[in-house]
Amino acid sequence: MIRNIMLETFIGWITAPFKYLRLGKSSMRFRTAVVGLGSAIALCAYGFSGSIALAQAPWRENAVQGQTVPRDVREMYEKGLTWLEKNQDNTGRWTGSGGDAGPGVTGLCLMSFLAYGEDPNFGAYNPTVRKAVQAIIADQNAKTGYIGTSMYHHGFAMLALAEAYGAVDERLLWEGAKADDSRRRSIGEALELAVRTAITSQNKNNVGGWRYSPDASDADTSVSGSIMVGLLAARNAGIEVPDKNIDKAIAYFTSMTSTSGQVAYAGGLGGFDNSPARVSIATLVYSISGRKDLKEFKATSTFLKSSDSNETSDHYGEYTAYYKAQALFQADIGAWEKWNKSLIQDLKAKQKNDGHFDGNYGAPVATSMSLLSLALNFRFLPIYER
């Protein structure tokens, strides 16, 4: 029996790299699959001996190979994950610590674990990861594909599914669940449904973006940013996302970007203020959609690196840091490295002894977004690749 299990594992590892190539997975996932291939070849050399222990692939070590991750980052990150792990409820959600809750919050917390690079299938956080993925799928309407009760939640949940797709072993995801369990869909199926919802919503929208409701006719750059990053991550994972929809969303963002690089919230041009969060969102969207050629990208990235983009309010502190870290990393690695040093010190001073961060939207949101703003130091999530 042991030999059969090991043979099945060997076959899965052997075929994994070719599966990722066929589906157009990210380079990081392909590199992880190659690690598995090497392990499989080693098992073959040992003749599938039942006495050989299956070694875990060195995910995090590979992810940061050749990089120096500051000690403060590692320590803060581990403390934060410990708090998140302890505060996940039995359903896989983060609901008992006050503040916002829902599939978007679950998605942000899930990505915090995936971004650290531990093996999500056999590593220390495997139960936490698996329960979180199950919870997001359970919160999805099986018919419409809508996740949660707000397109904000839908966007962050869709992004988390995209990052889990190809990393979390589908064969283990529903292990122990009943065959007729209504939640029981694969990550790929759930992700395709989520993408379809986002596309259908945009096609109904008068300006090519998204608002809180999937049936909204207007849009804002904050909600639209969460959906766009989710769609681009899904496309990166191999899910079909029509170019025309990406182009339509980019056109919406350019219409909301001023020549100074400031980005409006809703409506049309006008109503600009000092919002580094919105400038960061637009910069990130332009970057990961491959539109750094746009004059709007040059304007937003220049504004983002100026002193005018310094955070002036704690109200959106962790939200701004979450997007600004990614935007600077994509736009100008030198600017990110400089800003990252100050961010580390800022977050070190704000983190509580038990590992959590406080924020206006509750500790799970503040903790996960703060950790994810540090996660560029690990550079493991595919969406964090430059």
C-alpha positions in Angstrom: 0.0 0.0 0.0 2.8 2.4 0.9 4.5 1.6 -2.4 1.2 2.4 -4.3 0.9 5.8 -2.5 4.5 6.6 -3.2 4.1 5.6 -6.9 1.0 7.9 -7.2 3.0 10.7 -5.6 5.9 10.1 -8.0 3.6 10.2 -11.0 2.0 13.4 -9.8 5.4 15.0 -9.3 6.7 13.8 -12.6 3.8 15.3 -14.5 3.5 18.6 -12.5 6.1 20.7 -14.4 4.5 19.8 -17.7 1.0 20.6 -16.3 2.3 24.1 -15.3 3.8 24.6 -18.7 0.6 23.6 -20.5 -1.5 25.9 -18.4 0.8 28.8 -18.6 1.5 29.0 -14.8 3.9 31.5 -13.4 7.6 30.9 -13.3 7.6 30.5 -9.5 5.1 27.7 -9.6 7.1 26.0 -12.4 10.2 26.2 -10.3 8.3 24.7 -7.4 7.2 21.9 -9.7 10.7 21.3 -10.8 11.7 20.9 -7.1 9.1 18.2 -6.9 10.4 16.5 -10.0 13.9 16.4 -8.5 12.5 14.8 -5.4 10.6 12.2 -7.5 13.8 11.3 -9.4 15.6 10.8 -6.1 12.8 8.5 -5.0 13.1 6.5 -8.2 16.8 6.1 -7.5 15.9 4.6 -4.2 13.6 2.1 -5.7 10.5 3.5 -3.9 11.7 2.0 -0.6 8.9 2.1 2.0 11.6 3.2 4.5 12.3 6.5 2.7 10.6 9.5 4.2 9.0 12.0 1.8 10.9 15.2 2.2 9.1 18.5 1.9 10.1 20.7 -1.0 12.1 23.7 0.4 9.5 26.3 -0.8 10.5 29.3 1.3 14.2 28.6 1.0 13.9 28.5 -2.8 11.7 31.6 -2.9 14.3 33.7 -1.1 17.4 32.1 -2.5 20.0 34.7 -3.4 18.1 37.4 -1.4 18.7 38.7 2.1 15.5 38.9 4.0 15.9 41.2 7.0 15.6 39.5 10.3 13.0 42.0 11.5 10.8 41.0 8.6 11.1 37.3 9.3 10.3 37.8 13.0 7.4 40.1 12.4 6.0 37.9 9.8 6.2 34.7 11.9 4.6 36.5 14.9 1.8 37.8 12.6 1.1 34.3 11.1 1.0 32.8 14.6 -1.7 35.3 15.6 -3.7 34.7 12.4 -3.4 30.9 12.9 -4.7 31.1 16.4 -7.6 33.4 15.5 -9.0 31.5 12.5 -12.3 29.9 13.5 -13.4 26.3 12.9 -15.0 27.3 9.6 -11.8 28.6 8.2 -12.8 32.3 8.5 -11.5 35.2 10.6 -14.7 36.5 12.3 -14.1 36.6 16.1 -11.7 39.6 16.5 -14.0 42.5 15.6 -14.0 44.6 12.4 -14.7 43.5 8.9 -15.2 39.8 8.1 -16.1 37.9 4.9 -14.4 36.1 2.0 -12.3 39.1 1.1 -10.8 39.1 4.6 -10.4 35.4 4.4 -8.6 35.8 1.1 -6.2 38.4 2.5 -5.3 36.2 5.5 -4.9 33.2 3.2 -2.5 35.1 1.0 -0.4 36.0 4.0 0.3 32.4 4.5 0.9 31.6 0.8 3.3 34.6 0.6 5.6 33.2 3.3 6.5 30.2 1.2 5.7 27.3 3.5 4.5 24.2 1.6 0.7 24.8 1.7 0.0 21.0 1.4 2.4 19.5 4.0 3.9 22.5 5.8 3.1 23.8 9.3 0.2 25.9 8.1 -1.4 23.3 5.9 -4.6 23.1 8.0 -5.0 26.8 8.1 -4.5 27.2 4.3 -6.9 24.4 3.5 -9.7 25.6 5.7 -9.3 29.1 4.3 -9.6 27.9 0.7 -12.6 25.8 1.7 -14.3 28.8 3.3 -13.9 31.0 0.3 -15.4 28.4 -2.0 -18.2 27.8 0.5 -18.9 31.6 0.4 -19.3 31.6 -3.4 -22.7 31.4 -5.0 -22.4 28.1 -7.1 -24.7 29.5 -9.8 -23.5 33.1 -10.2 -19.9 32.8 -9.1 -20.3 35.8 -6.8 -18.2 35.6 -3.7 -19.6 37.3 -0.6 -21.8 40.4 -0.5 -19.6 43.1 -2.0 -17.3 43.3 -5.1 -14.6 44.3 -2.7 -14.8 40.9 -1.1 -15.1 39.3 -4.5 -11.9 40.9 -5.7 -9.7 39.9 -2.8 -11.2 36.4 -2.7 -10.7 35.9 -6.4 -7.1 37.1 -6.0 -6.5 34.5 -3.2 -8.0 31.7 -5.3 -5.7 32.7 -8.1 -2.7 32.5 -5.9 -3.8 29.2 -4.4 -4.5 27.7 -7.8 -1.6 25.4 -8.7 -0.1 25.7 -5.3 -2.7 23.9 -3.2 -3.1 20.2 -4.0 -6.7 19.7 -5.2 -6.6 16.0 -4.2 -6.1 17.0 -0.5 -8.4 20.1 -0.4 -11.6 18.2 0.3 -10.1 15.2 2.0 -12.6 13.9 4.5 -15.5 15.9 3.0 -18.7 14.1 1.9 -19.0 13.3 -1.8 -22.3 15.3 -2.0 -20.9 18.3 -0.1 -22.3 21.3 -2.0 -19.2 23.3 -1.3 -17.0 20.7 -3.1 -15.6 22.5 -6.1 -12.0 22.6 -7.3 -10.1 25.9 -6.9 -9.9 26.1 -10.7 -13.7 25.8 -11.0 -14.3 28.4 -8.3 -11.8 30.7 -9.9 -13.3 30.4 -13.4 -16.7 31.2 -11.9 -15.3 34.2 -10.1 -13.7 35.5 -13.3 -17.0 35.1 -15.1 -18.8 37.1 -12.4 -16.3 40.0 -12.7 -16.5 40.0 -16.5 -20.3 39.9 -16.5 -20.4 42.8 -14.0 -18.0 44.9 -16.1 -20.0 44.3 -19.2 -23.0 45.8 -17.5 -21.1 48.8 -16.3 -21.3 52.1 -18.1 -17.7 53.2 -17.5 -15.9 49.9 -17.7 -15.1 49.5 -14.0 -16.6 48.0 -10.9 -18.5 49.3 -7.8 -19.8 47.5 -4.7 -22.6 45.7 -6.4 -22.1 43.4 -9.4 -25.0 45.1 -11.1 -23.8 48.7 -10.5 -23.7 51.1 -13.5 -21.0 53.4 -12.0 -17.6 52.6 -10.7 -14.8 53.7 -8.3 -11.0 53.2 -8.6 -10.7 51.4 -5.2 -13.2 48.6 -5.9 -12.0 48.4 -9.6 -8.4 48.0 -8.4 -9.3 45.0 -6.3 -11.1 43.3 -9.2 -8.4 44.1 -11.7 -5.6 42.7 -9.7 -7.7 39.6 -9.1 -8.4 39.2 -12.8 -4.7 39.7 -13.8 -3.7 37.1 -11.2 -6.2 34.7 -12.6 -4.9 35.3 -16.1 -1.4 34.7 -14.8 -2.6 31.4 -13.4 -3.9 30.3 -16.8 -7.6 31.3 -16.6 -8.9 32.9 -19.8 -9.6 36.6 -19.3 -10.5 38.5 -22.5 -8.1 41.2 -23.6 -11.0 43.5 -24.4 -12.1 43.5 -20.7 -8.6 44.3 -19.5 -8.3 47.1 -22.1 -11.7 48.5 -21.1 -10.6 48.6 -17.4 -7.3 50.3 -18.3 -9.3 52.9 -20.2 -11.4 53.5 -17.1 -8.2 54.0 -15.0 -6.6 56.4 -17.5 -9.8 58.4 -17.5 -9.5 58.8 -13.8 -5.8 59.8 -13.8 -4.8 63.4 -13.9 -1.7 64.8 -15.6 -0.2 65.4 -12.1 -0.5 61.7 -11.4 -3.3 62.0 -8.8 -6.2 59.5 -9.2 -9.9 60.3 -8.7 -12.2 58.1 -6.7 -15.5 58.0 -8.5 -17.5 59.9 -11.1 -15.3 61.6 -13.7 -12.2 63.7 -13.7 -12.1 66.1 -10.7 -12.2 65.6 -7.0 -8.5 64.9 -6.8 -6.9 64.9 -3.4 -3.8 63.5 -1.8 -4.6 59.8 -1.9 -1.5 57.6 -2.1 -3.7 54.6 -1.9 -5.5 55.4 -5.2 -2.3 56.5 -6.9 -0.7 53.2 -5.8 -3.7 51.2 -7.1 -3.5 52.8 -10.5 0.3 52.4 -10.7 0.0 48.7 -9.8 -2.8 48.1 -12.3 -0.8 49.8 -15.1 2.3 47.8 -14.2 1.0 44.3 -13.9 -1.2 44.7 -17.0 1.9 45.5 -19.0 1.0 49.1 -19.7 4.1 51.0 -18.4 4.2 52.7 -21.8 1.2 54.9 -20.8 1.8 58.5 -19.9 -0.6 57.9 -17.0 1.7 55.3 -15.6 4.6 57.7 -15.8 2.5 60.3 -14.0 1.3 58.1 -11.2 4.7 56.4 -10.6 6.4 59.8 -10.5 3.8 61.1 -8.0 4.1 58.0 -5.9 7.8 58.5 -5.5 7.4 62.2 -4.5 7.0 63.5 -1.0 3.4 64.4 -1.8 2.5 60.7 -1.6 3.6 60.3 2.0 0.8 58.9 4.2 -1.0 61.6 6.1 -3.6 59.6 7.9 -3.7 56.4 9.8 -7.3 55.8 8.6 -6.1 53.9 5.5 -2.6 53.1 6.9 -2.5 49.4 6.2 -4.6 49.6 3.1 -2.2 52.2 1.6 0.9 50.3 2.6 -0.5 47.1 1.1 -0.9 48.8 -2.3 2.1 51.2 -2.2 4.5 48.3 -1.5 3.4 46.5 -4.6 3.2 49.6 -6.7 6.7 50.8 -5.9 8.1 47.3 -6.3 6.7 47.1 -9.8 7.4 50.6 -10.8 10.9 51.3 -9.4 12.8 48.7 -7.4 15.2 51.3 -6.1 12.4 53.4 -4.7 10.8 50.3 -3.2 14.0 49.3 -1.4 14.4 52.8 0.1 10.7 52.9 1.2 10.7 49.3 2.4 13.3 50.1 5.0 11.1 52.8 6.6 8.1 50.6 6.3 9.8 47.8 8.3 10.6 50.2 11.1 7.1 51.7 11.1 5.4 48.3 11.3 7.9 47.0 13.9 6.8 49.8 16.2 3.1 49.1 15.5 3.0 45.3 15.9 1.6 44.1 19.2 3.3 41.6 21.4 1.0 38.8 20.3 1.8 39.5 16.7 -1.4 41.3 15.5 -1.8 44.9 14.1 -4.7 47.2 14.9 -6.7 49.1 12.3 -10.0 50.7 11.6 -11.3 47.6 9.8 -10.3 45.1 12.5 -7.2 43.2 13.5 -7.5 40.4 10.8 -7.5 43.0 8.0 -4.8 45.2 9.5 -2.6 42.2 10.3 -3.0 40.5 6.9 -2.5 43.7 4.9 0.5 44.7 7.0 2.1 41.3 6.5 1.4 41.4 2.8 3.1 44.8 2.5 6.2 43.1 3.9 5.8 40.0 1.7 7.6 41.6 -1.2 10.8 40.8 0.8 10.1 37.1 0.2 8.8 37.6 -3.4 7.0 34.3 -3.4 3.5 35.1 -4.6 3.2 35.0 -8.4 1.4 38.3 -8.4 4.5 39.8 -6.6 6.9 38.8 -9.5 8.3 41.7 -11.5 
